[in-house]
Amino acid sequence: MRTKRPHDAQLMPLDPGRHWLAAGITGIPRQREWDAVATVQSPGNAGDEAQFVVLPDGRLLVEGDDLRRDVAPLAAALEGALEAPYRAVALRHDELWAVGARGIEVVRLDPDPDGDDLELTWDGSAHALALDGALASPSRGTALEQTAAGRVKGSYAAHAHLLDGDLWEILVLAL
């Protein structure tokens, strides 16, 4: 037997509760992680994962555990889909590799800050610098400071990671 609802009854909105957020059921799309993706057959390539950076001049820098890995076929799969420079991650399933890449910004930092990773913040009145995870004098981050200040007006957080020689991958975010 069906129960009739009174005509004046209002429908209550469904409250998914916080447990739906953990499952990702919000209706809000996830932020895009990759600028380009591709698949490629690369049977001679050993291992299950590869990480690499393609520099603006086309050079390939292999990162991770196996620095001898041939990532050229993996980078070739992204040819035309994304302009260098970019950072890529490839995962293997049998002989098929899935490659995801996102564009990065590469700059030369001069003078050399003498480290591999820099984190610089500017709160509008003072700079704070972490060099390879340890607090350092903000004067060592002068090159990153000049680069960041040219990209963002006001407070910012900047991260720089050494790629090769004097080439750095940077990310500058306004605060």
LODO-764191 format. One record per residue (C-alpha): residue number from 1; residue in one letter; x, y, z. Coordinates in nm, 4 decimals. Each point is the difference from the previous one (the first is absolute). Layout:
N
+------+------+----------+----------+----------+
: resi : resn :        u :        v :        w :
+------+------+----------+----------+----------+
:  NUM :    A :        X :        Y :        Z :
...
+------+------+----------+----------+----------+
//
This chain:
175
+------+------+----------+----------+----------+
: resi : resn :        u :        v :        w :
+------+------+----------+----------+----------+
:    1 :    M :   0.0000 :   0.0000 :   0.0000 :
:    2 :    R :   0.1316 :   0.3436 :  -0.0901 :
:    3 :    T :   0.0106 :   0.2808 :   0.2457 :
:    4 :    K :  -0.1009 :   0.3357 :  -0.1347 :
:    5 :    R :   0.1902 :   0.3059 :   0.0992 :
:    6 :    P :  -0.1935 :   0.3109 :   0.0917 :
:    7 :    H :   0.0091 :   0.2682 :  -0.2682 :
:    8 :    D :   0.1462 :   0.2569 :   0.2348 :
:    9 :    A :   0.2916 :  -0.2183 :   0.1115 :
:   10 :    Q :   0.3349 :   0.1359 :  -0.1086 :
:   11 :    L :   0.2733 :  -0.2210 :  -0.1307 :
:   12 :    M :   0.3008 :   0.0172 :   0.2228 :
:   13 :    P :   0.3339 :   0.0249 :  -0.1801 :
:   14 :    L :   0.2111 :  -0.3091 :   0.0186 :
:   15 :    D :   0.2878 :   0.0504 :   0.2398 :
:   16 :    P :   0.2824 :  -0.2226 :  -0.1209 :
:   17 :    G :   0.1956 :   0.0531 :   0.3212 :
:   18 :    R :   0.3733 :   0.0224 :   0.0329 :
:   19 :    H :   0.0525 :  -0.3668 :  -0.0947 :
:   20 :    W :  -0.0880 :   0.0840 :  -0.3600 :
:   21 :    L :   0.2828 :   0.2522 :  -0.0161 :
:   22 :    A :   0.2536 :  -0.2689 :   0.0844 :
:   23 :    A :  -0.1316 :  -0.2098 :  -0.2871 :
:   24 :    G :   0.0177 :   0.2965 :  -0.2386 :
:   25 :    I :  -0.3744 :   0.0106 :  -0.0654 :
:   26 :    T :  -0.0531 :   0.3739 :   0.0102 :
:   27 :    G :  -0.0893 :   0.0925 :  -0.3540 :
:   28 :    I :   0.3058 :   0.2234 :  -0.0031 :
:   29 :    P :   0.2427 :  -0.1200 :  -0.2650 :
:   30 :    R :   0.3496 :  -0.0898 :   0.1096 :
:   31 :    Q :   0.2706 :   0.2440 :  -0.1033 :
:   32 :    R :   0.1815 :  -0.1147 :  -0.3121 :
:   33 :    E :   0.3285 :  -0.1669 :   0.0844 :
:   34 :    W :   0.1517 :  -0.0394 :  -0.3482 :
:   35 :    D :   0.0278 :   0.2349 :  -0.2966 :
:   36 :    A :   0.0520 :  -0.2945 :  -0.2381 :
:   37 :    V :  -0.0283 :  -0.3775 :   0.0168 :
:   38 :    A :   0.0990 :  -0.2736 :  -0.2436 :
:   39 :    T :   0.0572 :  -0.3731 :  -0.0205 :
:   40 :    V :   0.2876 :  -0.1677 :  -0.1786 :
:   41 :    Q :   0.1377 :  -0.3498 :  -0.0582 :
:   42 :    S :   0.3558 :  -0.0191 :   0.1310 :
:   43 :    P :   0.0819 :  -0.3687 :   0.0505 :
:   44 :    G :   0.3752 :   0.0437 :   0.0548 :
:   45 :    N :  -0.0443 :   0.2467 :   0.2836 :
:   46 :    A :   0.0490 :  -0.1759 :   0.3341 :
:   47 :    G :  -0.1636 :   0.1079 :   0.3243 :
:   48 :    D :  -0.3484 :   0.1106 :   0.0925 :
:   49 :    E :   0.0386 :   0.3768 :   0.0334 :
:   50 :    A :   0.2030 :   0.2777 :  -0.1582 :
:   51 :    Q :   0.0272 :   0.3691 :   0.0861 :
:   52 :    F :   0.1605 :   0.2526 :  -0.2280 :
:   53 :    V :   0.0160 :   0.3652 :  -0.0978 :
:   54 :    V :   0.0178 :   0.1319 :  -0.3548 :
:   55 :    L :   0.1921 :   0.3285 :  -0.0135 :
:   56 :    P :  -0.0760 :   0.2839 :  -0.2432 :
:   57 :    D :   0.2939 :  -0.1060 :  -0.2202 :
:   58 :    G :  -0.1385 :  -0.3576 :  -0.0220 :
:   59 :    R :   0.2447 :  -0.1620 :   0.2423 :
:   60 :    L :  -0.1424 :  -0.2797 :   0.2127 :
:   61 :    L :   0.0854 :  -0.0157 :   0.3702 :
:   62 :    V :  -0.0824 :  -0.3343 :   0.1619 :
:   63 :    E :  -0.0950 :   0.0181 :   0.3668 :
:   64 :    G :  -0.0677 :  -0.2689 :   0.2564 :
:   65 :    D :   0.1754 :  -0.3286 :   0.0662 :
:   66 :    D :   0.1175 :  -0.1158 :  -0.3440 :
:   67 :    L :   0.1901 :   0.2876 :  -0.1593 :
:   68 :    R :   0.1042 :  -0.2202 :  -0.2953 :
:   69 :    R :  -0.3584 :  -0.0574 :  -0.1161 :
:   70 :    D :  -0.0753 :   0.0865 :  -0.3639 :
:   71 :    V :  -0.2916 :   0.2429 :   0.0233 :
:   72 :    A :   0.0246 :   0.1206 :  -0.3608 :
:   73 :    P :  -0.2885 :  -0.2253 :  -0.1213 :
:   74 :    L :  -0.2119 :   0.1193 :   0.2923 :
:   75 :    A :   0.0710 :   0.3656 :  -0.0754 :
:   76 :    A :  -0.0650 :  -0.0604 :  -0.3712 :
:   77 :    A :  -0.3532 :  -0.1147 :   0.0868 :
:   78 :    L :  -0.0692 :   0.3536 :   0.1273 :
:   79 :    E :   0.1426 :   0.1653 :  -0.3137 :
:   80 :    G :  -0.2370 :   0.2712 :  -0.1191 :
:   81 :    A :  -0.2311 :  -0.0330 :   0.3023 :
:   82 :    L :   0.2015 :   0.2273 :   0.2283 :
:   83 :    E :   0.2727 :   0.2532 :  -0.0560 :
:   84 :    A :   0.3228 :  -0.0342 :   0.2002 :
:   85 :    P :   0.0930 :   0.0546 :   0.2758 :
:   86 :    Y :  -0.2047 :  -0.2555 :   0.1885 :
:   87 :    R :   0.0234 :  -0.2613 :   0.2741 :
:   88 :    A :  -0.1300 :  -0.3498 :  -0.0759 :
:   89 :    V :  -0.0794 :  -0.3203 :   0.1846 :
:   90 :    A :  -0.0415 :  -0.3311 :  -0.1821 :
:   91 :    L :  -0.1480 :  -0.3205 :   0.1406 :
:   92 :    R :   0.0313 :  -0.3407 :  -0.1671 :
:   93 :    H :  -0.2619 :  -0.2700 :  -0.0252 :
:   94 :    D :   0.1413 :  -0.2999 :  -0.1884 :
:   95 :    E :   0.1521 :   0.1610 :  -0.3131 :
:   96 :    L :  -0.2287 :   0.3040 :  -0.0056 :
:   97 :    W :   0.1144 :   0.3198 :   0.1668 :
:   98 :    A :  -0.2339 :   0.2814 :   0.1063 :
:   99 :    V :   0.1738 :   0.3378 :   0.0045 :
:  100 :    G :  -0.1356 :   0.3123 :   0.1703 :
:  101 :    A :   0.1694 :   0.3389 :  -0.0240 :
:  102 :    R :  -0.0517 :   0.3518 :   0.1260 :
:  103 :    G :   0.1664 :   0.3179 :  -0.1141 :
:  104 :    I :   0.2587 :   0.1604 :   0.2247 :
:  105 :    E :   0.1902 :   0.3271 :   0.0036 :
:  106 :    V :   0.3786 :  -0.0206 :  -0.0334 :
:  107 :    V :   0.2318 :   0.2932 :   0.0720 :
:  108 :    R :   0.3680 :   0.0670 :   0.0613 :
:  109 :    L :   0.0788 :   0.1263 :   0.3490 :
:  110 :    D :   0.3064 :   0.2201 :   0.0242 :
:  111 :    P :   0.1687 :   0.0228 :   0.2443 :
:  112 :    D :  -0.0122 :  -0.3718 :   0.0774 :
:  113 :    P :  -0.1659 :  -0.0508 :   0.3402 :
:  114 :    D :   0.2214 :  -0.3060 :   0.0766 :
:  115 :    G :  -0.2707 :  -0.2554 :   0.0621 :
:  116 :    D :  -0.2514 :  -0.2275 :  -0.1696 :
:  117 :    D :  -0.3332 :   0.1221 :   0.1408 :
:  118 :    L :  -0.1053 :   0.3501 :   0.1002 :
:  119 :    E :  -0.3197 :   0.1110 :   0.1694 :
:  120 :    L :  -0.0387 :   0.3757 :   0.0256 :
:  121 :    T :  -0.2933 :   0.1897 :   0.1493 :
:  122 :    W :  -0.0726 :   0.3710 :   0.0044 :
:  123 :    D :  -0.2762 :   0.1175 :   0.2328 :
:  124 :    G :   0.0169 :   0.3621 :  -0.1054 :
:  125 :    S :   0.2550 :   0.0991 :   0.2620 :
:  126 :    A :   0.2617 :  -0.2762 :   0.0313 :
:  127 :    H :   0.1481 :  -0.2904 :  -0.1934 :
:  128 :    A :   0.0506 :  -0.3516 :   0.1372 :
:  129 :    L :   0.2161 :  -0.2542 :  -0.1817 :
:  130 :    A :   0.0417 :  -0.3746 :   0.0403 :
:  131 :    L :   0.2964 :  -0.1412 :  -0.1918 :
:  132 :    D :  -0.0050 :  -0.3800 :  -0.0320 :
:  133 :    G :  -0.2446 :  -0.0143 :   0.2916 :
:  134 :    A :   0.2037 :   0.2155 :   0.2410 :
:  135 :    L :  -0.0547 :   0.3651 :   0.0836 :
:  136 :    A :   0.2450 :   0.2244 :  -0.1808 :
:  137 :    S :   0.0759 :   0.3660 :  -0.0411 :
:  138 :    P :  -0.2475 :   0.1556 :  -0.2436 :
:  139 :    S :   0.2961 :   0.1587 :  -0.1801 :
:  140 :    R :   0.0813 :  -0.3471 :  -0.1425 :
:  141 :    G :  -0.3335 :   0.0056 :  -0.1846 :
:  142 :    T :   0.0540 :   0.3322 :  -0.1773 :
:  143 :    A :  -0.0328 :  -0.1470 :  -0.3494 :
:  144 :    L :  -0.3245 :  -0.1795 :   0.0880 :
:  145 :    E :  -0.1281 :   0.3148 :   0.1714 :
:  146 :    Q :   0.0569 :   0.2073 :  -0.3149 :
:  147 :    T :  -0.1668 :  -0.2642 :  -0.2163 :
:  148 :    A :  -0.3021 :  -0.0375 :   0.2311 :
:  149 :    A :  -0.0492 :   0.3748 :   0.0465 :
:  150 :    G :  -0.0164 :   0.0380 :  -0.3779 :
:  151 :    R :  -0.2874 :  -0.2507 :  -0.0217 :
:  152 :    V :  -0.2188 :   0.0839 :   0.3005 :
:  153 :    K :  -0.0933 :   0.3307 :   0.1590 :
:  154 :    G :  -0.0261 :  -0.0124 :   0.3772 :
:  155 :    S :   0.0542 :  -0.2981 :   0.2293 :
:  156 :    Y :   0.1146 :  -0.3280 :  -0.1540 :
:  157 :    A :   0.1456 :  -0.3454 :   0.0564 :
:  158 :    A :   0.2627 :  -0.1195 :  -0.2460 :
:  159 :    H :   0.1580 :  -0.3415 :  -0.0407 :
:  160 :    A :   0.3035 :  -0.0770 :  -0.2155 :
:  161 :    H :   0.1434 :  -0.3451 :  -0.0736 :
:  162 :    L :   0.3392 :  -0.0423 :  -0.1689 :
:  163 :    L :  -0.0279 :  -0.1908 :  -0.3271 :
:  164 :    D :   0.3367 :   0.0214 :  -0.1720 :
:  165 :    G :   0.2920 :   0.2421 :   0.0288 :
:  166 :    D :  -0.1581 :   0.3406 :   0.0552 :
:  167 :    L :  -0.3494 :  -0.1009 :  -0.1218 :
:  168 :    W :  -0.2722 :  -0.0006 :   0.2647 :
:  169 :    E :  -0.3638 :  -0.1042 :  -0.0030 :
:  170 :    I :  -0.1968 :   0.2709 :   0.1793 :
:  171 :    L :  -0.3521 :   0.0458 :   0.1268 :
:  172 :    V :  -0.1172 :   0.3376 :   0.1326 :
:  173 :    L :  -0.3375 :   0.0338 :   0.1698 :
:  174 :    A :  -0.1676 :   0.3172 :   0.1224 :
:  175 :    L :  -0.1058 :  -0.0086 :   0.3653 :
+------+------+----------+----------+----------+
//
